[in-house]
Amino acid sequence: MAEPATYNIEVVAGDDYEITIKLLEDGSAIDTSGYTFTAQVRDDYLPDGNLVASFGVSAVTGGATLSLTSAQTEAFVNYNKLYWDVQSASPKIRTWLSGKVNVTAEVTE
């Protein structure tokens, strides 16, 4: 099984965030039929990492769309470091992508 690819994301605190990711296996987009995905943001890696937010996840052809609401990202400025990953829970458990969450504070209220 391959190591997860590293992908750092950029989020503006208080903004909605959405990203569509392509998931590749042996250089080809996976068939996401039957896949269940979970993606989370934590303040550290397990076992000490506290859950900060769970992405809304929907499978799309060859990947997944991940989203966070403005209410979820607003709290990100309260943390020094944040990490994220996306995992499939079925048909096989695998971490596909992981990385840091780089947060920019908002200015406008």
N, C-alpha and C positions, 0 to 999 in steps of 0.2 A: 504494500500500500504506500502511496506517495505521501510525502510530507505536505502539509498545507502550504499553499502559496501565501506570500506576505503581501498585504495591500493595506496601506494606511489611508484612513478616510478623513476628510476635512468637513467639520460641522460648525455652523454658526449657531451659538446658543440661542434658543428661542425661535429658531426657524424650523419649518418642516424640512425633512431630509428624505430623499429617495434615491436609490441606486439600483440599476439592473446589472447583475453580474452574469457572465458566461462561465459555466463550469465545464472544464475540460478533463478528459481522461485519455491519455495517449495522444494528445494533440487534437482530439475531436470533441465537439460539444456533446455532453451526455444526453441521453433520452431521459427526461425528467418524469415520464409517466410512472406513477406509483411511488414517487419520492415524497417524503415529508421532511421539511427543513425547519430548523430552529436557528435563530441568531440573537445574540445578546451582547450587551455592553456591561463590563464589570470594571471595578476600580483596581483589581489585581487578578492574577491568575488563581485558579482553584488550588488548594482548598480555602485560601483566605479571601478570595475575591467576593465582594458584595455585589449583588445584582443592582445595576443602575437603571437599565432599560432593556426591554425585549423588543426586537424589531417585529413589525408586521411582516410576514413573509408569504409570498405567493410564487408558486412554480410557474415558469414560463418556458417556452421551447428552448432547450439547451442551457437553462440557468434558473435564476430566481430574481424577483424584485423584492428589495428590502426597504422598509420605510419606518420612519420615526415621526411622531407628531411634535409640534412646537412645544407643547407642555412637557414632553419627555426630554427634549434637548435643552430646555431652559435650565434644568438642574445641572447640566454638564460643567458649568463654570465653577461649581463647588468642589471640583476634584482636581488634583494635581496631575494625575495620570489616569487614562482610561484605555481599555483594551476591548477588542471585539473579535468575534469569530462567527462563522456560519457552518452549521453541521447538518448532515442528513441523518435522520433517525431511522429511516427505512427507505429502500429495502436493505441498506447496509449502513452501519454507523461509520461516518467519516467526517473529519473536519476538513473543509475544502479551502477556506480562506481564513486568515487571521491577521491582526495588525493593531496598530495604535489608532486612537481617535484623537485627532488634533482639533482643539476647540478654539474658536474665535469668539470673544464676547461681543454681544450686540451693543449698539449705541442708541438706536432709535427705540423709543417706547411706543 
